[in-house]
Amino acid sequence: MGLHLCYDLALPPGATDSDAATLVSSLRERAVALPFDHVSNVVRLTQDVLAGSWPVRGLAYARLEDVAHLGAVFAREEMYRRRLGFPNDEEYTLVDVPPDVPTAAHAFAVAPGRGCEPASFGVARLTDGDAPAPWGWHCCCKTQYASALGDDHLLRCHGSLVAILDAAGALGFEVTVRDETGYWGSRDPRQLTAAVAEMNRLVARFAGAVTDAVRDAGGDSRGVRGAIFDHPDFERLETEE
């Protein structure tokens, strides 16, 4: 539960592997100039790697490059679903991608800052002989809990992600964004902080109600966990109307 910045990146079918590699590397250069905590190297991934075991366990990853790897796995699965004709709707149908489906991906990942999820940027495509194939990418990054370190930190994390998406558009990527805070469209810091503050209140009240229910049922409420409990104003948020 939380507010996300979701986006799709695409290149036209005529873009070559070399074009994709160059554009993703250029985008990474833009990312390095922004105030992210960390920026990974660009990784090039093919079906031999993507058909193997996942690089993460749960929410844990050893390297930031693993986040880019996982993004490529999801991109490969989504493109294969589209090849099979599955609609792009809320009722997601899981499909197994045959390990020998030729795939190419170029991507990197960023760690915006404490409290914010990592995000990946890149493009991937399924190839089929000499036929041109579209390049695409999708990512959702939860930025809400960066607010636990203050509004300035939230603005740095969320704003840097928006800035790299602006850079992607300037470089020639097709960029589609769904910002649950509304900041992408407004570029108004007050809207971002107000949206996050309201969601923090809703999540805190819900978390508090769950904690109370577990305690009333005789359970150990210390087992109820969530990022909202780390917010320094949790008690105020829980009771604020």
C-alpha positions as CSV (number, residue, x, y, z in Angstrom):
1,M,0.0,0.0,0.0
2,G,1.4,3.4,-1.0
3,L,1.7,5.9,-3.8
4,H,3.7,5.0,-6.9
5,L,5.3,6.6,-9.9
6,C,4.6,4.2,-12.8
7,Y,6.0,4.6,-16.3
8,D,6.5,3.0,-19.6
9,L,9.4,3.5,-21.9
10,A,9.5,2.5,-25.6
11,L,11.5,2.8,-28.8
12,P,10.1,2.3,-32.3
13,P,10.5,-1.2,-33.9
14,G,13.1,0.2,-36.3
15,A,15.5,1.0,-33.4
16,T,18.5,-1.4,-33.6
17,D,20.2,-3.1,-30.7
18,S,23.0,-0.6,-31.0
19,D,20.5,2.3,-30.9
20,A,19.0,0.9,-27.7
21,A,22.3,0.4,-26.1
22,T,23.4,4.0,-26.9
23,L,20.2,5.6,-25.7
24,V,20.1,3.7,-22.4
25,S,23.8,4.5,-21.8
26,S,23.0,8.2,-22.5
27,L,20.0,8.1,-20.1
28,R,22.3,6.6,-17.4
29,E,24.7,9.5,-17.8
30,R,21.7,11.9,-17.1
31,A,20.9,9.8,-14.0
32,V,24.4,10.1,-12.7
33,A,24.1,13.9,-12.7
34,L,20.9,13.7,-10.6
35,P,20.9,13.4,-6.7
36,F,20.2,9.7,-6.6
37,D,21.9,7.8,-3.8
38,H,23.2,5.2,-6.3
39,V,23.1,4.4,-10.0
40,S,23.9,1.0,-11.3
41,N,25.9,0.1,-14.4
42,V,24.0,-0.6,-17.6
43,V,23.5,-4.4,-18.1
44,R,22.8,-6.1,-21.4
45,L,20.6,-9.2,-20.9
46,T,19.6,-12.0,-23.3
47,Q,17.3,-15.0,-23.1
48,D,20.1,-17.1,-21.7
49,V,20.2,-15.1,-18.5
50,L,16.5,-14.0,-18.4
51,A,15.3,-17.6,-18.6
52,G,17.3,-18.5,-15.5
53,S,16.6,-18.1,-11.8
54,W,15.5,-14.7,-10.5
55,P,18.3,-12.6,-9.1
56,V,16.3,-11.6,-6.0
57,R,14.6,-13.3,-3.1
58,G,11.5,-11.6,-1.9
59,L,12.4,-7.9,-1.7
60,A,16.1,-8.5,-1.2
61,Y,18.8,-8.0,-3.8
62,A,22.5,-8.2,-3.7
63,R,23.3,-5.6,-6.4
64,L,21.4,-2.7,-7.8
65,E,22.0,-4.3,-11.2
66,D,19.7,-7.1,-10.0
67,V,16.8,-4.6,-10.0
68,A,17.5,-3.9,-13.7
69,H,17.6,-7.7,-14.3
70,L,14.3,-8.2,-12.7
71,G,12.7,-5.4,-14.7
72,A,13.9,-7.1,-17.9
73,V,12.3,-10.4,-16.8
74,F,9.0,-8.6,-16.3
75,A,9.3,-6.8,-19.7
76,R,10.0,-10.1,-21.4
77,E,7.0,-11.7,-19.9
78,E,4.7,-8.8,-20.8
79,M,5.9,-8.8,-24.4
80,Y,5.4,-12.5,-24.7
81,R,1.8,-12.1,-23.4
82,R,1.2,-9.5,-26.0
83,R,2.6,-11.7,-28.7
84,L,0.1,-14.4,-27.6
85,G,-2.7,-11.8,-27.8
86,F,-3.5,-11.4,-24.1
87,P,-5.2,-8.0,-23.4
88,N,-3.4,-5.4,-21.4
89,D,-6.0,-5.3,-18.5
90,E,-6.2,-5.6,-14.8
91,E,-6.8,-9.4,-14.9
92,Y,-3.2,-10.4,-15.4
93,T,-2.8,-13.9,-16.9
94,L,0.5,-15.5,-16.0
95,V,2.3,-17.1,-19.0
96,D,5.6,-19.1,-19.1
97,V,8.0,-17.7,-21.7
98,P,9.8,-20.5,-23.5
99,P,13.5,-20.2,-22.6
100,D,14.6,-20.1,-26.2
101,V,12.6,-17.0,-27.2
102,P,15.3,-14.6,-28.4
103,T,15.4,-11.5,-26.2
104,A,17.6,-8.5,-25.8
105,A,17.4,-5.9,-23.0
106,H,19.5,-2.9,-21.9
107,A,18.8,-1.4,-18.5
108,F,20.1,0.2,-15.4
109,A,18.6,0.9,-11.9
110,V,18.7,3.7,-9.4
111,A,18.3,3.9,-5.7
112,P,16.7,7.4,-5.2
113,G,17.1,7.6,-1.5
114,R,16.1,6.1,1.9
115,G,12.5,5.1,2.1
116,C,12.0,5.0,-1.6
117,E,12.0,1.9,-3.7
118,P,14.6,1.4,-6.4
119,A,13.6,2.0,-10.0
120,S,14.8,0.6,-13.3
121,F,15.1,2.2,-16.7
122,G,15.7,0.5,-20.0
123,V,14.2,-1.2,-23.0
124,A,13.7,-4.9,-23.9
125,R,12.4,-6.7,-27.0
126,L,11.6,-10.1,-28.3
127,T,13.3,-10.8,-31.7
128,D,11.9,-13.0,-34.4
129,G,14.4,-13.4,-37.2
130,D,14.8,-10.2,-39.2
131,A,11.4,-8.9,-38.4
132,P,11.4,-5.5,-36.5
133,A,10.1,-5.7,-33.0
134,P,9.1,-3.0,-30.5
135,W,11.2,-2.1,-27.6
136,G,9.4,-1.5,-24.3
137,W,9.8,-1.2,-20.5
138,H,7.5,-0.8,-17.5
139,C,8.3,0.1,-13.9
140,C,6.4,1.2,-10.8
141,C,8.3,2.8,-7.9
142,K,6.8,3.5,-4.5
143,T,8.1,6.8,-3.4
144,Q,5.6,7.6,-0.5
145,Y,7.8,6.4,2.4
146,A,10.6,8.7,1.5
147,S,8.4,11.2,3.3
148,A,9.4,9.6,6.6
149,L,12.7,11.6,6.3
150,G,10.9,14.8,5.5
151,D,9.3,16.7,2.6
152,D,12.6,17.8,1.2
153,H,13.8,14.2,1.0
154,L,10.5,13.1,-0.6
155,L,10.8,15.9,-3.2
156,R,14.4,14.9,-4.0
157,C,13.6,11.3,-4.5
158,H,10.3,11.7,-6.4
159,G,11.6,14.8,-8.3
160,S,14.7,13.0,-9.5
161,L,12.7,10.2,-10.9
162,V,10.5,12.7,-12.8
163,A,13.7,14.5,-14.0
164,I,15.1,11.3,-15.5
165,L,11.8,10.6,-17.2
166,D,12.0,14.1,-18.7
167,A,15.5,13.3,-19.9
168,A,14.3,10.1,-21.4
169,G,11.7,12.0,-23.5
170,A,14.3,14.5,-24.6
171,L,16.6,11.7,-25.7
172,G,13.9,10.1,-27.9
173,F,12.2,7.5,-25.7
174,E,8.4,7.4,-25.8
175,V,7.5,8.0,-22.2
176,T,4.1,7.3,-20.6
177,V,3.7,8.2,-16.9
178,R,1.0,7.5,-14.3
179,D,1.9,9.4,-11.2
180,E,-0.4,8.6,-8.3
181,T,0.6,11.8,-6.5
182,G,-0.3,14.0,-9.5
183,Y,3.1,15.6,-9.5
184,W,4.0,14.5,-13.0
185,G,1.3,16.7,-14.5
186,S,1.3,19.6,-12.0
187,R,5.0,19.9,-11.1
188,D,3.7,21.4,-7.9
189,P,5.6,20.4,-4.8
190,R,2.7,21.3,-2.7
191,Q,0.5,18.8,-4.5
192,L,3.1,16.0,-4.1
193,T,3.5,16.6,-0.3
194,A,-0.2,17.0,0.3
195,A,-1.1,13.8,-1.6
196,V,1.6,11.8,0.3
197,A,0.5,13.3,3.7
198,E,-3.1,12.3,3.1
199,M,-2.1,8.7,2.1
200,N,0.2,8.5,5.1
201,R,-2.8,9.3,7.3
202,L,-4.9,6.7,5.6
203,V,-2.2,4.0,5.9
204,A,-1.4,4.9,9.5
205,R,-5.1,4.6,10.5
206,F,-5.4,1.3,8.8
207,A,-2.1,0.0,10.3
208,G,-3.3,1.2,13.8
209,A,-6.6,-0.6,13.3
210,V,-4.9,-3.8,12.3
211,T,-2.6,-3.6,15.3
212,D,-5.5,-3.0,17.7
213,A,-7.4,-6.0,16.2
214,V,-4.5,-8.3,16.6
215,R,-4.0,-7.2,20.2
216,D,-7.7,-7.5,21.0
217,A,-7.7,-11.0,19.6
218,G,-4.9,-12.0,22.0
219,G,-2.1,-11.9,19.4
220,D,1.3,-10.3,19.4
221,S,0.8,-6.9,17.7
222,R,4.6,-6.6,17.4
223,G,4.3,-9.0,14.4
224,V,2.3,-6.4,12.5
225,R,4.9,-4.6,10.3
226,G,5.0,-2.0,7.6
227,A,6.9,1.0,6.4
228,I,4.4,3.4,7.9
229,F,5.5,2.4,11.4
230,D,8.9,3.9,10.7
231,H,7.4,7.3,10.1
232,P,8.4,9.6,13.0
233,D,4.9,11.1,13.2
234,F,3.1,7.7,13.1
235,E,1.1,8.3,16.3
236,R,-0.1,11.7,15.1
237,L,-1.0,10.4,11.7
238,E,-2.9,7.5,13.2
239,T,-5.2,9.8,15.1
240,E,-5.3,12.8,12.9
241,E,-8.6,13.4,11.1
